[in-house]
Amino acid sequence: MKDALSWSELEMRKDPDFNRRQLIEALNSNQPIYLQQAKMNGDDLIQMWYAHQLVSRFCLENNIQTTSTLENVRNGSLPGYHITQRVNAYKHANPIEAMPYLNNEYAKIARTLGIQELPEELDYVPRPIRVPFGALQNYDANEVNTTAQSLRVQTDGKKRIVIAQSGSEMLKRFSNPQVNDIVRIIKVKYPDAHITVVSDRLFVQQKVDVFRSYTSFPGSDLDFYNGLSESIVPDADELHIAGDNINALCARFAAADLFIGTDSYWAWLGAGSMATQGDNKGKITPNQAVVLHTRFDPEYISVPGATTVISPYLKKGIENGRLEKGRLNIDAICKFRGVDNASGIYSSNSLEIDTESIEMTADAALRILEQ
């Protein structure tokens, strides 16, 4: 049965009882359940996980046995049950009160579909699941778990630390020297720790190659990509340059005793991979992950359970009410860092993370290791 997209039916879908009845019908007839693919990988992971969590519980509560699959989709007219169109129609008629990002993503799906909200479900880390499109289309949980176990055996009981060099902009991504600074600080006190650095360098290089292919602008944004051909972390035990094998990346996260990263997609992927392991039961603790925030207020969005480090200038922005939807813009960042941006030459890809934030991140990791 095609999930019609006419406006008259979208009007009807403002009613959660209507959506709930049709969801039961779709599950009983084994129709695919769809979410529109999000533009950003992190958003896609979070939205897919909450839809999976809510629909799975809905099936258990209503004793529904189904072979329906939950998929992200690019084409909104495919036959099946489309959650995203229903969410958009519901929000149009029933505006959701202002709330943090994760609460909002969870609430809008639950309320649209008429599924009871359970606040304790927000304590669980959104976890990767295989989907038809995007970064997780080849994700295989069994392969991740098998590889993670092999990595633990190889290091023979040593403390495994994973540092993630990733991010969509320079202000959310450790530079090469900054990664190595964190490695060195930890190695001074814990020389036997096994430190793996995972880097999105390959994807970043592809991005700059595309950028250079259509513009001759020699702007400062290109500074973000300098030194990509050099060795990033000579002091680390392993450097893993992430490529097409998403499972090799997730396995390194899953095998970690401690994750260190920035507020980016890989923080979610890392924590989500760790949450699937051993006794974690879908959660992580502050002793398992350190995440540096440079753009977004952790009160607005942060990995559940992780230790959060707030950059000094983000803290000033929070204290001075300079955030918009939880985010500190570049002009405010320049002001609080004492950078003259009157000419508008600076962007989030031409300012590095500040030295104090790097030191704070390393110190937070050391405090955890000392426990």
VOGUTI-778647 format. One record per atom (N, C-alpha, C): residue in three letters; x, z, y. Coordinates in steps of 0.05 Angstrom, whole numbers, padded with zeros to 5 digits, always signed. Atoms other than C-alpha are relative to their C-alpha. Example, Ala and Ser with C-alpha at 12.3 -4.5 7.8 and 13.67 -1.06 7.14 Angstrom:
2
Ala+00018+00000-00024Ala+00246+00156-00090Ala+00018+00000+00024Ser-00016-00001-00024Ser+00273+00143-00021Ser-00015+00014+00022
% end
This chain:
371
Met+00017+00000-00024Met+00000+00000+00000Met+00017+00000+00025Lys-00016+00001-00024Lys+00028-00020+00067Lys-00008+00021+00020Asp+00005-00021-00020Asp+00034+00035+00119Asp-00003-00014+00027Ala+00005+00017-00023Ala+00001-00004+00176Ala+00011+00013+00026Leu-00013-00009-00025Leu+00033+00001+00245Leu-00017-00006+00025Ser+00017+00006-00024Ser-00026-00017+00290Ser-00003+00025+00017Trp+00003-00023-00018Trp-00036+00027+00351Trp-00024+00017-00007Ser+00024-00015+00007Ser-00106+00047+00328Ser+00006+00020-00022Glu-00007-00018+00022Glu-00077+00076+00264Glu+00021+00021+00009Leu-00019-00019-00011Leu-00019+00108+00302Leu-00015+00022+00015Glu+00016-00020-00013Glu-00072+00143+00344Glu-00011+00020-00020Met+00010-00018+00020Met-00102+00171+00281Met+00021+00019-00011Arg-00021-00016+00011Arg-00035+00196+00259Arg+00010+00023+00017Lys-00005-00024-00016Lys-00034+00246+00315Lys-00010+00025-00014Asp+00013-00022+00014Asp-00073+00289+00266Asp+00016+00007-00025Pro-00016-00007+00023Pro-00029+00327+00217Pro-00016+00001-00026Asp+00016+00000+00024Asp-00087+00334+00168Asp-00002-00028-00012Phe+00000+00028+00008Phe-00092+00258+00166Phe+00027-00007-00013Asn-00027+00006+00011Asn-00017+00252+00155Asn+00005+00014-00026Arg-00003-00015+00025Arg-00018+00306+00102Arg-00014-00013-00023Arg+00015+00013+00022Arg-00073+00272+00062Arg+00013-00026-00009Gln-00012+00026+00008Gln-00038+00205+00065Gln+00027+00005-00013Leu-00025-00007+00014Leu+00028+00238+00045Leu-00005+00006-00029Ile+00007-00006+00028Ile-00005+00265-00018Ile-00006-00025-00015Glu+00007+00025+00012Glu-00033+00197-00032Glu+00025-00017-00006Ala-00025+00015+00003Ala+00035+00164-00021Ala+00017+00010-00023Leu-00017-00012+00021Leu+00071+00213-00067Leu-00013-00004-00027Asn+00014+00003+00025Asn+00018+00209-00121Asn+00002-00029-00010Ser-00002+00028+00008Ser+00024+00133-00121Ser+00029-00010+00000Asn-00029+00005+00001Asn+00100+00137-00119Asn+00010-00021+00020Gln-00009+00017-00021Gln+00108+00100-00054Gln+00026+00010+00012Pro-00024-00009-00013Pro+00175+00102-00018Pro-00007+00015+00026Ile+00004-00015-00025Ile+00179+00152+00040Ile+00024-00007+00019Tyr-00021+00011-00018Tyr+00217+00125+00101Tyr+00003+00017+00025Leu-00007-00009-00027Leu+00252+00152+00163Leu+00015-00023+00013Gln-00015+00020-00014Gln+00277+00104+00215Gln+00029+00009+00002Gln-00028-00007-00001Gln+00353+00102+00213Gln+00008+00008+00028Ala-00008-00009-00026Ala+00382+00142+00271Ala+00025-00016+00009Lys-00023+00015-00011Lys+00434+00111+00318Lys+00026+00013-00007Met-00025-00015+00005Met+00485+00166+00305Met+00000+00011-00028Asn-00002-00010+00028Asn+00510+00186+00236Asn-00008+00029-00003Gly+00007-00028+00002Gly+00502+00260+00250Gly-00030+00004+00002Asp+00029-00002-00002Asp+00430+00252+00272Asp-00014-00010-00026Asp+00011+00011+00025Asp+00416+00210+00210Asp+00002+00020-00022Leu-00004-00021+00021Leu+00445+00264+00164Leu-00020+00023+00004Ile+00017-00023-00006Ile+00405+00320+00198Ile-00029-00007-00005Gln+00028+00007+00003Gln+00339+00283+00200Gln-00008-00005-00029Met+00005+00006+00028Met+00344+00258+00129Met-00001+00026-00016Trp+00000-00025+00015Trp+00361+00328+00104Trp-00026+00015+00004Tyr+00024-00015-00005Tyr+00302+00361+00138Tyr-00025-00013-00012Ala+00022+00013+00014Ala+00254+00308+00113Ala+00001+00005-00030His-00003-00005+00029His+00282+00316+00043His-00008+00029-00007Gln+00006-00028+00005Gln+00277+00392+00047Gln-00031+00005+00002Leu+00029-00005-00005Leu+00205+00391+00074Leu-00017-00014-00021Val+00016+00015+00019Val+00178+00337+00028Val+00003+00012-00028Ser-00005-00012+00027Ser+00211+00369-00034Ser-00016+00025-00003Arg+00016-00025+00002Arg+00179+00436-00018Arg-00030-00006-00001Phe+00028+00008+00000Phe+00113+00402-00004Phe-00009-00008-00028Cys+00007+00008+00027Cys+00114+00371-00074Cys-00002+00024-00018Leu+00001-00024+00017Leu+00129+00439-00106Leu-00025+00016+00005Glu+00024-00017-00007Glu+00074+00475-00068Glu-00026-00013-00009Asn+00025+00014+00007Asn+00023+00421-00086Asn+00001-00011-00028Asn-00002+00008+00028Asn+00047+00410-00158Asn-00001-00030-00002Ile+00000+00029+00000Ile+00061+00337-00144Ile+00024-00010-00015Gln-00021+00013+00015Gln+00102+00299-00195Gln+00002-00029+00010Thr-00002+00027-00012Thr+00129+00236-00163Thr+00028-00012-00005Thr-00026+00015+00001Thr+00183+00183-00168Thr+00006-00012+00027Ser-00004+00010-00027Ser+00178+00169-00093Ser+00029+00006+00008Thr-00027-00004-00011Thr+00246+00160-00059Thr-00002+00004+00030Leu-00002-00003-00029Leu+00264+00184+00011Leu+00023-00017+00010Glu-00020+00019-00008Glu+00302+00130+00048Glu+00000-00002+00031Asn-00001+00008-00027Asn+00327+00114+00117Asn-00003-00030+00001Val+00008+00028+00000Val+00303+00045+00138Val+00005-00012+00027Arg-00003+00015-00025Arg+00319-00007+00191Arg-00025-00014+00007Asn+00024+00015-00005Asn+00255-00046+00183Asn-00025+00018-00002Gly+00022-00018-00001Gly+00195-00005+00204Gly-00026-00011-00012Ser+00025+00012+00011Ser+00144-00053+00172Ser+00000-00002-00030Leu-00001+00001+00029Leu+00165-00045+00099Leu-00023+00016-00011Pro+00022-00015+00013Pro+00109-00022+00052Pro+00010+00028-00008Gly-00007-00028+00006Gly+00110+00054+00044Gly-00010+00019+00021Tyr+00008-00021-00018Tyr+00099+00119+00081Tyr+00021+00004+00021His-00020-00001-00022His+00135+00117+00149His-00004+00026+00016Ile+00001-00025-00015Ile+00149+00186+00178Ile+00005-00004+00029Thr-00009+00002-00028Thr+00182+00164+00243Thr-00023-00008+00018Gln+00022+00009-00017Gln+00121+00126+00270Gln-00021+00022+00004Arg+00019-00022-00001Arg+00077+00185+00254Arg+00010+00022+00018Val-00012-00020-00017Val+00125+00233+00288Val-00003-00008+00029Asn+00002+00009-00027Asn+00126+00191+00351Asn-00029+00002+00011Ala+00028-00002-00008Ala+00050+00187+00353Ala-00009+00029+00004Tyr+00007-00028-00002Tyr+00043+00262+00340Tyr+00011+00013+00025Lys-00013-00012-00024Lys+00093+00281+00395Lys-00014-00010+00026His+00013+00011-00024His+00056+00236+00444His-00025+00016+00006Ala+00025-00015-00004Ala-00009+00275+00434Ala+00005+00030+00000Asn-00005-00029+00003Asn+00022+00343+00418Asn+00029+00006+00007Pro-00027-00004-00008Pro+00085+00354+00459Pro+00011+00026-00012Ile-00013-00023+00013Ile+00134+00402+00424Ile+00015+00015+00022Glu-00013-00016-00020Glu+00158+00460+00466Glu+00031-00003-00001Ala-00029+00002-00001Ala+00231+00460+00488Ala+00012+00020-00020Met-00013-00017+00020Met+00275+00487+00433Met+00027-00013-00007Pro-00026+00012+00008Pro+00346+00477+00405Pro-00004-00025-00018Tyr+00002+00026+00014Tyr+00361+00410+00372Tyr-00009+00002-00029Leu+00007-00002+00029Leu+00358+00431+00299Leu-00029+00009-00003Asn+00027-00010+00001Asn+00294+00470+00310Asn-00020-00023+00006Asn+00017+00022-00008Asn+00264+00409+00344Asn-00003-00021-00023Glu+00000+00020+00021Glu+00284+00360+00289Glu-00017+00009-00024Tyr+00014-00011+00022Tyr+00256+00406+00236Tyr-00030+00002+00006Ala+00028-00005-00007Ala+00192+00424+00273Ala-00016-00026+00003Lys+00016+00025-00005Lys+00171+00353+00292Lys-00008-00013-00026Ile+00007+00012+00025Ile+00173+00330+00220Ile-00021+00018-00014Ala+00018-00019+00013Ala+00139+00393+00193Ala-00028-00002+00012Arg+00026+00000-00013Arg+00083+00392+00245Arg-00015-00026-00003Thr+00013+00026+00004Thr+00070+00318+00240Thr-00012-00003-00027Leu+00010+00004+00027Leu+00062+00321+00165Leu-00018+00024-00009Gly+00017-00023+00007Gly+00024+00387+00166Gly+00012+00018-00022Ile-00015-00017+00019Ile+00077+00424+00125Ile+00008+00026+00014Gln-00006-00026-00012Gln+00087+00498+00138Gln+00030+00002+00008Glu-00028-00005-00008Glu+00150+00515+00178Glu+00009+00027-00010Leu-00012-00025+00009Leu+00195+00567+00147Leu+00026+00004+00015Pro-00024-00003-00017Pro+00246+00592+00198Pro+00026+00004-00016Glu-00024-00005+00015Glu+00294+00614+00143Glu+00013-00026-00011Glu-00011+00025+00008Glu+00303+00541+00123Glu+00021-00011+00019Leu-00020+00008-00020Leu+00342+00531+00187Leu+00027+00013-00003Asp-00026-00013+00006Asp+00396+00578+00161Asp+00017-00017-00019Tyr-00014+00017+00019Tyr+00415+00525+00110Tyr+00013-00024+00015Val-00014+00021-00013Val+00466+00472+00129Val-00011-00027-00010Pro+00008+00027+00009Pro+00440+00400+00129Pro+00022-00012-00017Arg-00020+00010+00019Arg+00474+00367+00070Arg-00003-00030-00004Pro+00001+00029+00004Pro+00492+00295+00055Pro-00016-00007-00025Ile+00015+00012+00022Ile+00445+00255+00011Ile+00004-00030+00001Arg-00004+00029+00001Arg+00451+00183-00011Arg-00024-00014+00013Val+00020+00016-00014Val+00413+00133+00032Val+00007-00029-00001Pro-00007+00029+00002Pro+00408+00057+00034Pro+00018-00011+00021Phe-00015+00011-00023Phe+00441+00048+00102Phe+00017+00021+00012Gly-00017-00018-00015Gly+00497+00078+00142Gly+00022+00012-00015Ala-00024-00012+00011Ala+00555+00123+00127Ala-00003+00011-00028Leu+00004-00013+00026Leu+00524+00155+00065Leu-00013-00018-00021Gln+00013+00018+00019Gln+00499+00093+00029Gln+00014+00000-00028Asn-00014-00001+00025Asn+00552+00102-00025Asn+00006+00029-00009Tyr-00005-00028+00006Tyr+00550+00178-00028Tyr-00009+00006-00029Asp+00006-00008+00028Asp+00553+00206-00099Asp+00008+00029-00004Ala-00005-00029+00001Ala+00547+00281-00106Ala+00017+00007-00025Asn-00016-00006+00024Asn+00575+00281-00178Asn+00029-00007+00004Glu-00028+00008-00005Glu+00637+00243-00157Glu+00014+00019+00020Val-00011-00020-00019Val+00647+00290-00098Val+00008+00025-00014Asn-00006-00025+00013Asn+00643+00351-00142Asn+00023-00002-00020Thr-00022+00004+00019Thr+00689+00323-00195Thr+00027-00002+00014Thr-00025+00003-00015Thr+00742+00303-00145Thr+00008+00026+00014Ala-00006-00025-00013Ala+00737+00369-00108Ala+00012+00020-00019Gln-00012-00018+00020Gln+00750+00407-00172Gln+00028-00008-00007Ser-00027+00009+00005Ser+00810+00364-00186Ser+00020+00007+00022Leu-00017-00007-00022Leu+00838+00377-00117Leu+00007+00030+00000Arg-00005-00029+00002Arg+00831+00452-00127Arg+00021+00006-00021Val-00019-00004+00021Val+00869+00448-00192Val+00028-00008+00008Gln-00026+00010-00009Gln+00925+00409-00160Gln+00015+00019+00018Thr-00012-00019-00018Thr+00937+00463-00108Thr+00003+00027-00012Asp-00006-00024+00016Asp+00937+00518-00160Asp-00004+00026+00014Gly+00008-00025-00012Gly+00901+00573-00123Gly+00009+00004+00029Lys-00008-00003-00028Lys+00932+00561-00054Lys-00025-00002+00018Lys+00022+00002-00020Lys+00887+00570+00007Lys-00001-00029+00010Arg+00003+00028-00008Arg+00860+00501+00022Arg-00013-00001+00028Ile+00010+00003-00027Ile+00851+00485+00096Ile-00003-00029+00007Val+00005+00028-00008Val+00821+00420+00121Val-00004-00001+00030Ile+00004+00004-00029Ile+00829+00398+00194Ile-00010-00028+00004Ala+00012+00026-00004Ala+00785+00341+00216Ala+00006-00011+00028Gln-00005+00015-00025Gln+00809+00292+00269Gln-00022-00021+00001Ser+00022+00019-00002Ser+00744+00257+00286Ser-00016+00005+00025Gly+00017-00004-00023Gly+00696+00246+00342Gly-00005-00027+00014Ser+00008+00025-00013Ser+00660+00191+00381Ser+00013-00003+00028Glu-00013+00001-00026Glu+00698+00208+00445Glu+00024+00018+00000Met-00026-00015-00001Met+00766+00236+00464Met-00005+00030+00004Leu+00005-00028-00006Leu+00736+00301+00490Leu-00012+00015-00024Lys+00010-00012+00024Lys+00708+00314+00420Lys+00018-00006-00024Arg-00018+00009+00021Arg+00769+00292+00380Arg+00028+00010+00005Phe-00028-00009-00003Phe+00837+00326+00369Phe+00018-00025+00002Ser-00020+00021-00001Ser+00894+00281+00391Ser+00020+00005-00022Asn-00020-00004+00021Asn+00952+00270+00344Asn+00017+00025+00004Pro-00016-00024-00004Pro+00997+00323+00376Pro-00016+00026-00003Gln+00017-00024+00002Gln+00939+00372+00379Gln-00005+00008-00029Val+00003-00005+00028Val+00926+00365+00305Val+00025+00014-00011Asn-00024-00011+00010Asn+00998+00379+00290Asn+00006+00027+00011Asp-00003-00027-00012Asp+00999+00438+00338Asp-00015+00021-00017Ile+00016-00019+00016Ile+00943+00471+00297Ile+00014+00004-00027Val-00014-00002+00026Val+00980+00456+00232Val+00024+00018+00002Arg-00025-00016-00003Arg+01045+00487+00258Arg-00007+00029+00005Ile+00007-00028-00006Ile+01011+00549+00285Ile-00008+00015-00026Ile+00008-00012+00025Ile+00979+00562+00217Ile+00023+00003-00019Lys-00022+00000+00019Lys+01041+00545+00177Lys+00021+00022+00006Val-00019-00021-00007Val+01083+00596+00216Val-00007+00026-00014Lys+00009-00025+00013Lys+01041+00653+00188Lys-00007-00003-00029Tyr+00009+00004+00027Tyr+01016+00621+00125Tyr+00014-00025-00011Pro-00015+00024+00009Pro+01071+00574+00099Pro-00009-00011-00026Asp+00009+00009+00026Asp+01040+00571+00030Asp-00028-00013+00000Ala+00026+00012-00001Ala+00972+00547+00054Ala+00003-00030-00003His+00001+00029+00003His+00955+00476+00034His-00018-00012+00021Ile+00015+00011-00022Ile+00934+00438+00096Ile-00004-00030-00003Thr+00007+00029+00000Thr+00899+00371+00092Thr-00012-00008+00027Val+00012+00011-00025Val+00886+00331+00155Val-00015-00025-00008Val+00016+00024+00004Val+00829+00281+00149Val-00004-00013+00027Ser+00001+00014-00025Ser+00827+00228+00203Ser-00018-00024-00001Asp+00017+00024-00003Asp+00778+00175+00227Asp+00016-00022+00013Arg-00017+00019-00014Arg+00838+00135+00253Arg-00007-00029-00007Leu+00007+00027+00007Leu+00817+00073+00214Leu-00024-00010+00015Phe+00024+00008-00015Phe+00748+00072+00246Phe+00006-00003+00030Val-00007+00001-00028Val+00777+00086+00314Val+00016-00026+00006Gln-00016+00025-00004Gln+00827+00028+00306Gln-00019-00024+00000Gln+00020+00022+00001Gln+00769-00018+00287Gln-00015-00002+00027Lys+00015-00001-00025Lys+00732+00005+00349Lys+00016-00012+00023Val-00016+00010-00022Val+00790-00010+00397Val+00006-00030-00004Asp-00004+00029+00005Asp+00803-00077+00363Asp-00024-00016+00010Val+00024+00014-00010Val+00731-00097+00377Val-00001+00001+00031Phe+00000-00003-00029Phe+00737-00070+00448Phe+00018-00020+00013Arg-00020+00019-00011Arg+00799-00111+00461Arg-00008-00029-00004Ser+00007+00028+00006Ser+00767-00173+00432Ser-00019-00012+00021Tyr+00019+00011-00019Tyr+00715-00178+00487Tyr+00005+00008+00029Thr-00006-00008-00027Thr+00748-00148+00548Thr+00030+00001+00004Ser-00028-00002-00008Ser+00815-00152+00584Ser+00004+00024+00018Phe-00002-00023-00018Phe+00800-00088+00623Phe+00020+00020-00009Pro-00021-00018+00009Pro+00862-00044+00620Pro-00006+00029+00007Gly+00009-00026-00009Gly+00822+00019+00632Gly+00012+00023-00015Ser-00013-00024+00012Ser+00844+00090+00616Ser-00013+00007-00026Asp+00013-00007+00026Asp+00794+00093+00558Asp+00019-00008-00023Leu-00018+00009+00022Leu+00847+00056+00516Leu+00021+00021-00006Asp-00019-00021+00006Asp+00892+00117+00523Asp-00008+00016-00025Phe+00011-00014+00023Phe+00847+00148+00470Phe+00013-00009-00026Tyr-00008+00012+00025Tyr+00876+00102+00418Tyr+00031-00004-00002Asn-00028+00003+00001Asn+00950+00105+00434Asn+00012+00014-00024Gly-00015-00013+00021Gly+00998+00121+00377Gly-00014+00000-00027Leu+00015+00000+00025Leu+00950+00103+00321Leu+00018-00009-00024Ser-00017+00009+00022Ser+01006+00071+00281Ser+00021+00020-00007Glu-00020-00020+00005Glu+01049+00133+00284Glu-00010+00021-00021Ser+00008-00022+00018Ser+01050+00190+00234Ser-00014+00022+00017Ile+00016-00020-00016Ile+00997+00239+00258Ile+00011+00028-00003Val-00006-00028+00006Val+01017+00303+00224Val+00023+00003-00020Pro-00023-00002+00018Pro+01087+00307+00195Pro+00001+00027-00014Asp-00003-00026+00012Asp+01078+00381+00180Asp-00023+00007-00019Ala+00022-00006+00018Ala+01013+00376+00140Ala+00008-00007-00029Asp-00006+00005+00028Asp+01013+00375+00064Asp-00012-00027-00009Glu+00013+00025+00007Glu+00966+00316+00060Glu-00014-00012+00025Leu+00015+00015-00021Leu+00940+00263+00109Leu-00018-00019-00014His+00020+00018+00012His+00876+00229+00087His-00013-00017+00022Ile+00013+00018-00019Ile+00856+00169+00129Ile-00026-00010-00013Ala+00026+00006+00011Ala+00782+00161+00116Ala-00005-00030+00002Gly+00007+00028+00001Gly+00760+00091+00095Gly-00028-00004-00010Asp+00027+00006+00010Asp+00701+00062+00058Asp-00009+00020-00021Asn+00007-00019+00022Asn+00703+00116+00003Asn-00009+00027+00012Ile+00011-00024-00011Ile+00657+00169+00032Ile+00003+00024-00019Asn-00002-00021+00019Asn+00663+00209-00032Asn+00028+00014+00000Ala-00027-00011-00002Ala+00739+00218-00025Ala+00001+00019+00024Leu+00000-00017-00024Leu+00727+00247+00045Leu-00016+00025-00005Cys+00017-00024+00004Cys+00670+00293+00025Cys+00012+00018-00021Ala-00013-00017+00020Ala+00710+00318-00035Ala+00021+00018+00013Arg-00020-00017-00014Arg+00765+00343+00011Arg-00014+00022+00016Phe+00016-00021-00013Phe+00713+00379+00052Phe-00010+00021-00020Ala+00012-00017+00020Ala+00680+00407-00010Ala+00020+00019-00013Ala-00021-00016+00013Ala+00746+00433-00038Ala+00012+00020+00019Ala-00013-00017-00020Ala+00764+00469+00027Ala-00009+00029-00001Asp+00007-00028-00005Asp+00767+00544+00036Asp-00006+00005+00029Leu+00005-00003-00029Leu+00768+00535+00111Leu+00001-00028+00012Phe+00003+00025-00015Phe+00745+00476+00154Phe+00006+00005+00029Ile-00006-00002-00029Ile+00772+00466+00225Ile-00006-00028+00012Gly+00006+00026-00012Gly+00742+00412+00269Gly-00014+00004+00027Thr+00014+00001-00026Thr+00705+00393+00332Thr-00030-00005-00005Asp+00029+00004+00002Asp+00631+00387+00346Asp-00006-00030-00001Ser+00004+00029+00004Ser+00623+00318+00316Ser-00013-00003-00027Tyr+00013+00006+00025Tyr+00592+00284+00256Tyr+00014+00012-00024Trp-00015-00011+00023Trp+00648+00307+00210Trp-00003+00030-00003Ala+00005-00028+00003Ala+00633+00379+00226Ala-00025+00005-00018Trp+00024-00002+00016Trp+00564+00369+00196Trp+00005-00010-00029Leu-00007+00011+00027Leu+00591+00327+00138Leu+00018+00020-00015Gly-00018-00019+00013Gly+00645+00379+00125Gly-00014+00025-00009Ala+00015-00024+00007Ala+00600+00440+00127Ala-00020-00005-00021Gly+00020+00008+00020Gly+00546+00404+00088Gly+00012-00003-00028Ser-00013+00003+00026Ser+00596+00386+00033Ser+00009+00026-00011Met-00008-00026+00009Met+00622+00457+00030Met-00024+00016-00010Ala+00023-00016+00007Ala+00552+00485+00025Ala-00011-00006-00027Thr+00009+00007+00026Thr+00540+00449-00040Thr+00016+00013-00023Gln-00019-00010+00020Gln+00597+00485-00076Gln-00005+00029-00008Gly-00002-00028+00010Gly+00600+00547-00120Gly-00024+00017+00007Asp+00021-00020-00007Asp+00562+00607-00095Asp-00011-00003+00028Asn+00009+00003-00027Asn+00548+00579-00026Asn-00030-00004+00002Lys+00029+00003+00002Lys+00477+00560-00045Lys-00012-00011+00025Gly+00012+00014-00023Gly+00466+00514+00014Gly+00008+00011+00027Lys-00008-00012-00025Lys+00498+00559+00066Lys+00030+00002+00002Ile-00028-00008-00004Ile+00567+00573+00096Ile+00001+00025+00017Thr-00003-00024-00016Thr+00594+00635+00128Thr+00020-00005+00023Pro-00019+00003-00022Pro+00635+00645+00192Pro+00029-00001-00009Asn-00028+00000+00010Asn+00697+00653+00148Asn+00007-00027-00013Gln-00005+00025+00014Gln+00690+00582+00121Gln+00004-00024+00019Ala-00001+00023-00019Ala+00687+00538+00184Ala+00004+00009+00028Val-00004-00004-00029Val+00713+00537+00255Val-00005-00026+00014Val+00008+00024-00014Val+00681+00487+00302Val+00004+00004+00030Leu-00005-00001-00029Leu+00706+00475+00373Leu-00022-00017+00014His+00020+00014-00016His+00651+00457+00423His+00012-00005+00028Thr-00010+00008-00026Thr+00672+00418+00485Thr-00021-00013+00017Arg+00021+00013-00016Arg+00608+00382+00506Arg-00027+00013-00003Phe+00027-00010+00005Phe+00547+00416+00475Phe+00000+00030-00003Asp+00004-00028+00002Asp+00525+00488+00482Asp-00008+00007-00029Pro+00007-00007+00027Pro+00525+00520+00412Pro-00028+00011-00003Glu+00028-00010+00001Glu+00458+00552+00430Glu-00019-00023-00003Tyr+00017+00024+00001Tyr+00430+00481+00434Tyr+00004-00014-00027Ile-00005+00012+00026Ile+00464+00452+00372Ile+00027+00010-00010Ser-00025-00009+00013Ser+00515+00481+00324Ser-00005+00001-00030Val+00001-00001+00029Val+00530+00482+00250Val-00009+00028-00009Pro+00009-00027+00008Pro+00490+00540+00219Pro+00022+00014-00016Gly-00019-00017+00015Gly+00537+00596+00197Gly+00029-00003+00009Ala-00028+00004-00007Ala+00601+00567+00227Ala+00009+00018+00023Thr-00012-00012-00024Thr+00648+00603+00275Thr+00002-00020+00022Thr-00001+00019-00022Thr+00640+00569+00342Thr+00020+00009+00021Val-00019-00004-00021Val+00695+00564+00394Val-00010-00017+00024Ile+00010+00014-00024Ile+00671+00546+00465Ile+00023-00004+00019Ser-00022+00006-00019Ser+00720+00511+00511Ser-00005+00014+00026Pro+00004-00015-00026Pro+00732+00547+00577Pro-00017-00014+00020Tyr+00016+00014-00020Tyr+00701+00492+00619Tyr-00029-00003-00009Leu+00028+00000+00010Leu+00639+00487+00574Leu-00012+00027+00005Lys+00010-00026-00006Lys+00632+00562+00581Lys-00008+00003+00029Lys+00006-00001-00029Lys+00634+00555+00657Lys-00025-00016+00006Gly+00024+00016-00004Gly+00582+00500+00653Gly-00025+00014-00009Ile+00023-00016+00010Ile+00536+00545+00612Ile-00007+00022+00019Glu+00005-00022-00018Glu+00545+00603+00659Glu-00011-00009+00027Asn+00009+00010-00026Asn+00532+00559+00720Asn-00025-00018-00002Gly+00024+00016+00003Gly+00471+00524+00692Gly+00004-00030+00004Arg-00006+00028-00005Arg+00504+00455+00693Arg-00006-00018-00023Leu+00004+00017+00024Leu+00481+00430+00625Leu-00027-00014+00002Glu+00024+00016+00002Glu+00429+00376+00614Glu-00006-00005-00030Lys+00007+00001+00028Lys+00394+00380+00546Lys+00024+00010-00017Gly-00021-00013+00015Gly+00450+00426+00523Gly+00027-00013+00004Arg-00025+00015-00002Arg+00505+00377+00545Arg+00012+00002+00028Leu-00015-00001-00026Leu+00559+00383+00599Leu+00010-00028+00006Asn-00008+00028-00007Asn+00570+00317+00636Asn+00028-00001+00010Ile-00028+00003-00007Ile+00637+00289+00656Ile+00007+00010+00028Asp-00006-00010-00027Asp+00631+00306+00730Asp+00004+00030+00001Ala-00003-00029+00002Ala+00620+00379+00714Ala+00025+00008-00014Ile-00025-00006+00015Ile+00677+00378+00664Ile+00024-00002+00019Cys-00022+00004-00019Cys+00724+00350+00717Cys+00001+00022+00021Lys+00001-00022-00020Lys+00701+00402+00768Lys+00012+00025-00011Phe-00009-00026+00012Phe+00713+00461+00721Phe+00029-00002-00010Arg-00028+00002+00008Arg+00780+00433+00699Arg+00018-00006+00023Gly-00016+00005-00024Gly+00803+00420+00770Gly+00011-00028+00002Val-00009+00028+00000Val+00807+00345+00761Val-00017-00015+00021Asp+00013+00016-00021Asp+00791+00299+00821Asp-00012-00025-00013Asn+00013+00024+00011Asn+00740+00248+00797Asn-00018-00013+00020Ala+00016+00011-00021Ala+00714+00226+00864Ala-00003-00031-00003Ser+00001+00029+00004Ser+00731+00154+00846Ser-00014-00008-00026Gly+00014+00006+00025Gly+00696+00160+00779Gly+00018-00013-00022Ile-00018+00014+00019Ile+00758+00138+00739Ile+00000+00014-00027Tyr-00001-00015+00025Tyr+00751+00192+00686Tyr-00025-00002-00016Ser+00023+00001+00018Ser+00706+00188+00626Ser+00006+00019-00024Ser-00004-00017+00023Ser+00697+00226+00561Ser+00021-00011-00019Asn-00021+00012+00016Asn+00748+00178+00531Asn+00027-00002+00015Ser-00025+00001-00014Ser+00802+00188+00583Ser+00010+00029+00007Leu-00008-00028-00003Leu+00806+00265+00583Leu+00003+00012-00028Glu-00005-00013+00026Glu+00837+00301+00524Glu-00013+00028+00000Ile+00007-00028+00003Ile+00814+00368+00498Ile+00023+00016+00013Asp-00021-00016-00014Asp+00851+00421+00539Asp+00016+00017-00019Thr-00018-00016+00017Thr+00909+00461+00512Thr-00011+00027-00008Glu+00011-00027+00005Glu+00873+00528+00518Glu-00020-00001-00023Ser+00020+00002+00022Ser+00817+00504+00473Ser+00013-00004-00027Ile-00015+00003+00025Ile+00867+00482+00420Ile+00011+00026-00009Glu-00011-00026+00007Glu+00900+00550+00422Glu-00022+00019-00010Met+00023-00017+00008Met+00832+00585+00418Met-00009-00007-00028Thr+00008+00009+00027Thr+00814+00543+00357Thr+00019+00009-00021Ala-00020-00010+00020Ala+00879+00559+00321Ala-00002+00030-00003Asp+00002-00029+00002Asp+00871+00633+00338Asp-00024+00008-00017Ala+00024-00006+00016Ala+00801+00633+00309Ala+00005-00004-00030Ala-00006+00005+00028Ala+00827+00603+00245Ala+00019+00022-00011Leu-00019-00021+00009Leu+00884+00654+00241Leu-00015+00026-00005Arg+00015-00025+00004Arg+00835+00712+00249Arg-00015-00001-00026Ile+00014+00002+00026Ile+00796+00686+00190Ile+00019+00003-00023Leu-00020-00001+00022Leu+00858+00677+00147Leu+00011+00028-00004Glu-00012-00027+00001Glu+00881+00748+00164Glu-00019+00020-00014Gln+00020-00019+00011Gln+00817+00779+00135Gln+00004+00003-00030
% end
